[in-house]
């Protein structure tokens, strides 16, 4: 059974490409029958299986694919040959494109741009994601130079003593 349909009468145009809003045909993972989603160019962009979904003003186009339990929401963009899968989340004004692959529990957000495979380090006190120009630690995302310039007090304000204990390890990873 299909989980969504493309709406032919609710479209936007991006760089000469028509994107169609999606509408849920079944209920899954907080999405109800009839809920409107974001925009996709074609059904190949979003799997009909699993809990993957594109929400709100987010869009997916080109040969990009979203599948598994992944979510794209806010004003996020996924395009080119990028793939987003697993439990990955792409949101805010983030863009995932080129041959990028975002997976697992990765979160790409804010104004992040990922155009090649990010590096995700798990098993540390915080998940660390290195992608293009940003390093994301937990829910904090900054450029590498910004991370290295933070004072101990600024790091402590982010997540208390645990953050100050992890900060020297992060600095070594960045360098």
Secondary structure, 3 states (H helix, E strand, C coil): CCCEEEEEEEEEEECCEEEEEEEECCCECCECCCCEEEEECCHHHECCCCCCEECCCCEECCCCEECCCCEECCCCEECCCCEECCCCEECCCCEECCCCEECCCCEECCCCEECCCCEEECCCCCCEEEECCEEEECCEEECHHHHHHCCHHHHHHHHHHHHHHHHHHHHHHHC
